[in-house]
Amino acid sequence: MMDLAALRSLEAVQQHGSVVAAAEALGFTPSAVSQQIKRLERQSGVTLLERVGRGVILSGPGRILVTEGARIAADLERLETDLHAHAGAVAGEITLVGFSTAMRGLIGPAVAQVAAAHPALRVRLAELEPWDAVEQVATGQADVALVHRWGDVVLEIPDHLDRRVVHHDEAEVIVHEDHPLAGRGRVTPHDLVAERWIATPAGTICRQWLSRMYAGTGGLPRIEHTAMEFASHLRLVSAGLGIALVPRLGRGPLPANTRAVRVHDPVPSRETLAVWRHSLGRSPAVTTLVDVLEQAGSVTPSGARTPA
């Protein structure tokens, strides 16, 4: 019988272009991935990888196996899901991945609630950026992802994944109490053109939104400092080193010497989506978890208010 875990390793080699990259994506060692693929070759009796220079590509039979194996794996996952749905059992183990502020503001409280109500279900957590989270769910490395989508910043979600909006959020500009904008009720990007920003690194969705927010101002945000965590942004603002655009979800109390100022035209808003494979759509564990995440999102302060 074909080994499904080994099939996922072969699929990862095709997707990432090498055994080393596949191993890194799956969290295995290259040796483990190589051994899994060799086991598949023994089971199938065909060569699945061909060496090209210093790298490898899938052979013809290897490509067929990945295509058909993905379909078979989805069918088996759907069958297991249907059995659990028939039994009504919220049990087993699922992996939930999500971004940092969701970990603090949504995932922690929701998973604690699920664990208390369903002790036979184990939820494993990992923090990932949205693009990586979608990829892990799409390739079967995780079961559910919480991702955020800002305005018109594209976040591609494959067709075989289902999704549900579980929370609406708004970001505000955080400034030092001595800043000239600290007493303002709201500002526009035009008011922020000359400011020094503390921002997330280039390539992150939050950084992309900050740049798009400047459309029509004739310039781009002046990034003075970069830090991945919004908690770090708040401390840097408190030290007087710049201003920051920080979402309300998972933000916690502001430092005493800082102020939050709303932004409009446009309002920097984002939505949090739960994403899972269609083959898991009837899983009692997945539906229960997503329902609880949506309930938590409905009562979590978002700051998504009607502009004055």
Secondary structure, DSSP 8 states (H G I E B T S, - for coil): ---HHHHHHHHHHHHHSSHHHHHHHHT--HHHHHHHHHHHHHHHTS--EEEETTEEEE-HHHHHHHHHHHHHHHHHHHHHHHHHHHHT---EEEEEEE-HHHIIIIIHHHHHHHHHH-TTEEEEEEE--HHHHHHHHHTTS-SEEEEEEETT------TTEEEEEEEEEEEEEEEETTSTTTT-SEE-GGGGTT-EEEE--TTSHHHHHHHHHTTTTTS--EEEEE-S-HHHHHHHHHTTS-EEEEESTT-----TTEEEEEE-SS--EEEEEEEEEGGGTT-HHHHHHHHHHHHHHHHS--------
